Amino acid sequence: MSEIAPSGARPQRADARENVRQILRAARAVFAERGFEVSIEEVARRSGLGMGTIYRHFPNKHALVEEVAIGHMRETSEVLARAVDEEPDAWSAFTRVMRHMAEVRSSQMFPVSRRRTTESGPALVAARDALLADLEDLMDRAQREGALRTDVNTYDLVLMMASLPSRIPGDEAAGDLTVDLTGRQLSVLLDGLRAPGAERLPTPAATRPDLDEFFRTRFGV
């Protein structure tokens, strides 16, 4: 993650920036392993820093959750930009971005903080807006190439991706590998997104208010 300070924060000393890096690394690891319902005390333990240091940079758990979510959104925008530059066509770039988003979802790295009713912070809204604009542009390219069906929009896509399952832990004692159903379901999803599409989709399509309400009520951001 490229961020080294909470979004919108004032410039920090080198030691403070390193503390923020440690906190965010620990938060990402803990949330990936155990979900966003884990306590902030566990984040502090994993980071090796005290609770006072955590709260000095993040006044509450939701602020930390939002910062992790912002980091993932910005990373996805970076992945998208590289995919557009490096892949031979828009569909290849599109599927590369979808696989990245599925990996984020599968590892539980998703902005989950249930039962939140207040508005998302401006930095998170800005990161989401930028990512949605990038996705819309990529989808438009793929649709103009004739590879992506034209009756789906960006909001449909994000809602579909949010429905993918998290990774299912295997039996560690028996040495089983982690069971990951996301790859299979993503393949079915991508096949359904291919143009021209065998089924006519019901109307109307999802809208931005639909997406915002979904994230606010289900994921808290």
N, C-alpha and C positions, 0 to 999 in steps of 0.2 A: 504494500500500500504506500502511496506516495505522500500521504498526509503525515506531518510530524507534529501538528498542533491541532487542537479542536478547531473546527471550522469557524471563522469569524473572530478567533482569538487574537489578542495583541501579540507582537513579537516576543519570544521567550529567550531566556538564557539557554546555553548549550545543555546544561544539566537538566533543565526543565523539559527541553525538547526530547532528550533521551528518556526521561521518565514517561512522557506521553507515548513514545514509541513502544516502550516496554508494556505499558498498560494496554495499548491497542493490539499488540501482538498477543498478549495473554488473553484478552477478551475474545479475539477472533478464534483462538485455539479452544478456549473453554466453550464458547457458544457453538462451535462446530461439533464438539464432542457431545455436549449435553443439552444443547438448545438454549434459547434465550431466557428460560425460566430459572436458570442457575443463579445463585446469589452473587452479589458483587463482592462478598467476602472471598469467594472462590477465585474471582478474578484477581483480587489483591494477593492471595496466596500464590497463585501461579506466576504473577509478575514479580514477586519478591519485594513488593513495596507495601507500605502501610496504608491503612484505610484513609488516613489523613491526606496522604499524597494523592490517592485516587480522587477524593472529594475536592481537592484543591483544583484539579483540572476538569472534573466532571461532577457537577453539583448533585446529580442523582443518577440512578441506573438508566433511566430513559435517555439522558443526554449521552451516555456511553453507547447505548444501543443505536441511537441515531448516528453517532459518529462512525460506528462500524458499518452501518447501512450506507452512509455517504461514501465511505471508502470503496465499498463494493460497486456502487453505481458508477463512480468515477473510473474504477478499473475496467468495468464493462465498456464504458465509452472509449477507453484506450484500446481495449481488445478490438472493438468495432473499427476504430480508425486503422489499426494495423491490418485487419482482415481486408478492408476495402483496398488498401495499398498493395497487399501481397497476393490476394487470391485472383484467379483468372477471370472470374465473373461474379455477378452479384449474388447468385444462388449459393456459390461456394462460400462467399463471405458471410452470407446469411446463416447457413448451417453451422459455420465455425462459431459465430456469435451465439447461436442457440445452444450449442454444446457447452460453451463457457457458462451461459446462464443456468443450464441444467446442472452443471457441476457445482455451482454455487448453491443452488436449491438442494441438491442431493446431500451435500455435506452439512445441511442445516444452516448454512451461512445466509440467512434471510432475515430481514428486519422484523422479527417477531417480538412484540411486547403487547400482549393482549389486554383488553379492557381499557384501553386509552380512549379518552373522549376529547382531549384538547387538540389544537391544531399542530401540525408538524412545524418544525423550525424552518426559518427561511433558507438556511444552507441546504437542508435536505430537500426542500421544494425545488431549489435551483438545480441541484444535482439530478433530481428526477426529471425536471423539465428538459435539461440538456440531454439526458439519456433518451427520453422519449422522442425528442427531435432527431437525434442520430438514428434511432431505430426506424422512425418514419421515413427518413431519407433513404435508408438502405432497403426498406420494404418497397418503396416507390421504384427504386432501380430494378429490383428483382421482378416487380410486376411489369415494368416496361420491357424487360427482357423476355417476358412470357413464361418465366419459371415459377412465379408465385401467384396463386390464385388472387383475383382482383376483388373478391367479395369479403376479404378480411382486412382489418385495420390494426394499427399498433396496439390499441387497447384490448382488442380480442387476443392478440398475441401474448401480451403481458399476463392477462387473466388465465390463459391456457398454461403458461409457464408456471404460474403460481399454484396450479393444481397438481403439478408433478409431485410424487412422493419424496419424502426424505429417505435417506439411506437406512436400511434395516440392519442393525448389528448382527453379526454372526456369532457362533459359539466359540469364543476365544479359547476356552479350555480345550476344545477339540481341535483347535488350530484352523477352524474354518475361515475362509475369506469373507469379507463383508459382502452381504447380499445387496446388490444395487439394481433396483428395478427401473431406475430412471432412464438408463440407456435404451431399454426396450420401449418404454412408453414414449420417449422422445422420438425414436425412429418411426413409430406409428403416427405421432403428431406431425412430423415433417412430411411423411407420405401424404397425409391429409391436406397439408398446405400446398402441395404441388399443384400447379395449374394443369388442366382447367378446373379440376374438382369434380367428383362424380355426383355429389349431392348439392342441391340448391340450399343455401343457408337461410334460416328464418331471418326476418328483419324485425326491428332495426338492429344495427350493429351496436357494439359497446361504445360508450362515449367517455370523455375525460371525467365528468362527474361520477359516472359509474365506477371508474377505476379508482378515483380518489376515495370514494366512500368504501369501496372494498378494502383498500389498504388501511383506512382509518379504523374500520370496525373489526377487521379480521387480524391485521398485523400491527395495528397501533401506530402506523406512520403514514 
